[in-house]
């Protein structure tokens, strides 16, 4: 190098730096997501819709038996509003190291994400040709862009508080949207709603109980700010529920009919509950095995 002029030496140094940077960028862009095991995939993920600022973060959970299908996930209500396609998602699975599937409660495909060789992210095509991107929260944190939590708040009307890894996000309502308040049932304004108000609007979270008050470990949410099918308010069973009867029923809507709580199943049939003095809603004994909903 002693016979090389300073100008040539600088040019060689610049070329070397360019090649090194290119290799680093190429390695990062082509880094594929490891879809070989559910334990490697489980965790927090950011999903976005291309050409929009709609984003959300949810949690893919693993199972003790390491099965590859029907795995639980936690999707905050704000996510389902920011990206409506998530309203149909009830579980996730891996497909032979090739793709990650978001599925409905019965295992039907909602979105199928496959690795993009160019970016290393997971991409899926929606029912109308739109493109969704899925990237792990750890990778998203290294990307120079606006905080995903702020974008969730902008698109969903929620302020999202950070929680420990694996716990997901618990959305807290900050300001009600005008549209969400239209046609909503009247709610008592006192801090502790009385029995009459609860019969009119039982919105909230409930723990389903079986015979002798046995807790199923599941949760049913009665939402009075979102609409369900056939003029009802929206009901939702938490994805991690393992009570087979509740999973098959899969409540999607609720309404008050003549003072009784009517819970609509995904397939359209209904179950009716009567409010007890202690605030628990008890299913009509004529409609099947004992089932009650205890406020949480």
Phi, psi and omega in degrees: 000354183292334181268002180271133182291154178305323181295316179292324180297318179295322180295318179295320180296318180296319180295320179297319179296321180296316180296317180298317179296321180297318180295320180295316180296318180297320180294321180290318183293325184267003181296115183275149176286134180280108181254024185279339183209143182296328180296331180282336184266328184304142180141196182272136180227147175253127179245138181221158177252123183303147177066017175221170175259020181277119180219159172201161179237131177223176186241126172266124183255150178268170179240152182298328183272004178055033176288163184258359182225158177064037182275147182282159175211159181241113182242113179298155179301325179298325178296316183293336177276322179293321181232088187305335181298338180287347179298335181267357185274129180233350181195177178217163180202167174251149182239088172050048176066005185257328186205163175244124185252133167261125190235162173281180186297339181261005177093004178285144183290130172256309175218142178237113183265131177236149181296138175265116184302329184286314186256339184083353179279169176261129182240147177219147178261129180279175183296339180252019178087000180286157183249130177248144178242140179235125181221140182297149181299327180296317178290323181297326182293338181268358182266127182286089177207173182299150180304126182299330181296323179294322181290326175298316181297321181293321185271340186246347182081013181246148164265125183257126180264141183286139180232167180301152180305135178092347182267346179081189179249138175255105183290138176240125184293127180259305180222127180292136174285142179304319183294326182290342183267347180293137177063014179282143179301151179287132183244139178298141185270355180289156182296325179243098183303140179279176185298322180297319179294320180295326178291329180281319182219090181274021183305143179148193181255140184227146174260114178290133180241144177260201181306141178059027176072022181289124181287129180280346184079009181256176177215134175245129179252125174258111186256123179260009179253353180234151182266140175258190181287152173055044175078010180269171168275162185279136172239150182212135174266130179303136186303331185279003183297136180242009176281112188301320181297317179292321179296320179291318179296313176049075182299135180234348181207158177211158174196163177262123180237108179054044177081359180253148176275122178253119181252122184262132177279162180301329181273001171107341180281166188234157171234142184244138184234143177248137182282132180265162181305330181274007178092354179279142176262121184252129181291146178304121182303336181288346186262003178143197182297157182301130178210133179224159179241115180259128179303141180258000000 
